[in-house]
Amino acid sequence: MMTSTATGPARSRTAATGDLLDAAAGVGAEERQLQDAVAHFARQRLRPGIAQWFEAGHFPPELAHELGDLGVLGMHLTGYGCAGASATSYGLACLELEAADSAFRSFVSVQGSLSMFSIWAYGSAEQKQEWLPRLASGRAVGCFGLTEPDAGSDPGSMRTRAVRQGGDWILSGAKMWITSGSRADVATVWARTEEGVRGFLVPRGTPGFTTRDIGNKLSLRASVTSELSLADVRLPDSARLPLAEGLRAPLSCLTEARFGIVFGSVGAARDCLETALAYAAERTQFGRPLAGFQLTQRKLADMSLELSKGLLLALHLARLKEAGTLTPEQVSVGKLNNVREAIKIARECRTILGGAGITLDYPPLRHASNLESVLTYEGTSEVHTLVIGQALTGVPAYR
Ligand SMILES: Cc1cc2nc3c(=O)[nH]c(=O)nc-3n(C[C@H](O)[C@H](O)[C@H](O)COP(=O)(O)OP(=O)(O)OC[C@H]3O[C@@H](n4cnc5c(N)ncnc54)[C@H](O)[C@@H]3O)c2cc1C
């Protein structure tokens, strides 16, 4: 379908989003319906408040159960109140949430792919029964503590320890940069033991377990980011995730969460490009709309290529995930490419908005600043480059 605009010749339906290729054309009706429902929620509930929440550094707590009611928390998992949705559906939900703000997709990623997935994949029947239905409904919040003040890209150097004492475990250490940390009813905490790395479920209020929010953030301001402190926290053995053995367990959770980022970053980029296209059509300088300048068109054309390519890549990875063949290296390709391109798009769109682009009245700079965090968490761009380098050459170059 073609639509006409104030700026001249008719444009295709997909042109307004910057995705000329209509990259999502092959997405099924059910998946598209779910995407539309999330986009509707974002329009009604998230977009109207985001500039204010970003400025105030606030994530409204009631959004947890609203997102649970929407059905997006752990939606790609099965049983225990989870929707069992396809990887494509989950990805498209992440895309729509991050088009509103990376904080919302971050909350959903951490809840579903880090907290819930760690319990779903490695927990006991009792742990699953106790936590998963509440986490899926958003009546409980979860977090995932792997990073430490001195162990970020190299989680193998973690210092948090769990020592057996009779039938119990004593945990001591600190975790840093933990999304939803102070809001969480249960924290999945990874600690070194004599047998290797193990995961523990630490409920809020356990004696010795405290949290402190990290302030002064210039990025992901509408997301809660906390430090966790564990001072001789005593836990029964039933708090240990029985199937999690070694670093492989938390790393598998991160692969799950990164998959959502591959889609989410496309959402942020799409929102920026839509904004820039609309602004360029309206704003007149030198007697013509910005959209009519060749330099602006070159920016728009280049960004459109990367947006469509990013979405095609995300959808390809979703199909591989659904076929059960997706590898961590392939997720690294998606995360590295799509976040890197999304941040470039966000910055370029900001230039098209000129001075207006530096305010919270328009989303590109907010997205660009959020994407700085997305570039760093779930494996930095450098670490994903090294993962790809190792996959290509067989030679690890981390040390
Ligand atoms: C907003 C936010 C939310 C987060 N949420 C969570 C969470 O919920 N749970 C959690 O566990 N963690 C979380 N993190 C932590 C995140 O995963 C880490 O910040 C990330 O892994 C990088 O660790 P670091 O910050 O310690 O940086 P470092 O590891 O110190 O890295 C600093 C720089 O050095 C580079 N570098 C490191 N090693 C190498 C190498 N071998 N070769 C080349 N370059 C290298 C890095 O790429 C980076 O550019 C979050 C972070 C942020 C910012």
The ligand as a MOL file (V3000), in Angstrom:
LIG
                    3D

  0  0  0     0  0            999 V3000
M  V30 BEGIN CTAB
M  V30 COUNTS 53 58 0 0 0
M  V30 BEGIN ATOM
M  V30 1 C 22.8420 -0.8140 33.4560 0
M  V30 2 C 23.5330 -2.1250 33.6820 0
M  V30 3 C 22.8100 -3.2290 34.0970 0
M  V30 4 C 23.4460 -4.4480 34.3640 0
M  V30 5 N 22.7090 -5.5210 34.8340 0
M  V30 6 C 23.3690 -6.6430 35.2490 0
M  V30 7 C 22.6520 -7.7180 35.8820 0
M  V30 8 O 21.4270 -7.6730 36.0310 0
M  V30 9 N 23.3660 -8.7860 36.3460 0
M  V30 10 C 24.7150 -8.8770 36.2150 0
M  V30 11 O 25.2900 -9.8680 36.6630 0
M  V30 12 N 25.4220 -7.8840 35.5930 0
M  V30 13 C 24.7850 -6.7760 35.1160 0
M  V30 14 N 25.4900 -5.7510 34.5170 0
M  V30 15 C 26.9490 -5.8500 34.4450 0
M  V30 16 C 27.5030 -6.0110 33.0390 0
M  V30 17 O 27.2530 -7.2830 32.5520 0
M  V30 18 C 28.9860 -5.6600 33.0990 0
M  V30 19 O 29.0710 -4.2480 33.2640 0
M  V30 20 C 29.7690 -6.0980 31.8880 0
M  V30 21 O 29.8910 -7.4990 31.8640 0
M  V30 22 C 31.1730 -5.4780 31.8270 0
M  V30 23 O 31.8310 -5.6260 33.0410 0
M  V30 24 P 32.5360 -4.3460 33.7110 0
M  V30 25 O 31.5560 -3.2510 33.7640 0
M  V30 26 O 33.1360 -4.8230 34.9820 0
M  V30 27 O 33.6500 -3.9150 32.7010 0
M  V30 28 P 35.1480 -4.5900 32.4920 0
M  V30 29 O 34.9810 -6.0630 32.4210 0
M  V30 30 O 36.0570 -4.0340 33.5200 0
M  V30 31 O 35.5140 -4.0310 31.0830 0
M  V30 32 C 35.9330 -2.6860 30.8540 0
M  V30 33 C 36.3770 -2.5640 29.3970 0
M  V30 34 O 37.4520 -3.4570 29.1410 0
M  V30 35 C 37.1280 -4.3070 28.0430 0
M  V30 36 N 37.7410 -5.6230 28.2040 0
M  V30 37 C 37.6320 -6.4790 29.2630 0
M  V30 38 N 38.2980 -7.6040 29.0070 0
M  V30 39 C 38.8180 -7.4920 27.7550 0
M  V30 40 C 39.5840 -8.3320 26.9040 0
M  V30 41 N 39.9610 -9.5680 27.2740 0
M  V30 42 N 39.9490 -7.8650 25.6910 0
M  V30 43 C 39.5590 -6.6360 25.2780 0
M  V30 44 N 38.8310 -5.7910 26.0280 0
M  V30 45 C 38.4500 -6.2220 27.2470 0
M  V30 46 C 35.6160 -4.3840 28.0590 0
M  V30 47 O 35.1030 -4.7950 26.8040 0
M  V30 48 C 35.2540 -2.9550 28.4230 0
M  V30 49 O 35.3230 -2.1560 27.2720 0
M  V30 50 C 24.8410 -4.5580 34.1850 0
M  V30 51 C 25.5730 -3.4320 33.7260 0
M  V30 52 C 24.9480 -2.2430 33.4790 0
M  V30 53 C 25.7520 -1.0570 33.0090 0
M  V30 END ATOM
M  V30 BEGIN BOND
M  V30 1 1 1 2
M  V30 2 1 2 3
M  V30 3 2 2 52
M  V30 4 2 3 4
M  V30 5 1 4 5
M  V30 6 1 4 50
M  V30 7 2 5 6
M  V30 8 1 6 7
M  V30 9 1 6 13
M  V30 10 2 7 8
M  V30 11 1 7 9
M  V30 12 1 9 10
M  V30 13 2 10 11
M  V30 14 1 10 12
M  V30 15 2 12 13
M  V30 16 1 13 14
M  V30 17 1 14 15
M  V30 18 1 14 50
M  V30 19 1 15 16
M  V30 20 1 16 17
M  V30 21 1 16 18
M  V30 22 1 18 19
M  V30 23 1 18 20
M  V30 24 1 20 21
M  V30 25 1 20 22
M  V30 26 1 22 23
M  V30 27 1 23 24
M  V30 28 2 24 25
M  V30 29 1 24 26
M  V30 30 1 24 27
M  V30 31 1 27 28
M  V30 32 2 28 29
M  V30 33 1 28 30
M  V30 34 1 28 31
M  V30 35 1 31 32
M  V30 36 1 32 33
M  V30 37 1 33 34
M  V30 38 1 33 48
M  V30 39 1 34 35
M  V30 40 1 35 36
M  V30 41 1 35 46
M  V30 42 1 36 37
M  V30 43 1 36 45
M  V30 44 2 37 38
M  V30 45 1 38 39
M  V30 46 1 39 40
M  V30 47 2 39 45
M  V30 48 1 40 41
M  V30 49 2 40 42
M  V30 50 1 42 43
M  V30 51 2 43 44
M  V30 52 1 44 45
M  V30 53 1 46 47
M  V30 54 1 46 48
M  V30 55 1 48 49
M  V30 56 2 50 51
M  V30 57 1 51 52
M  V30 58 1 52 53
M  V30 END BOND
M  V30 END CTAB
M  END
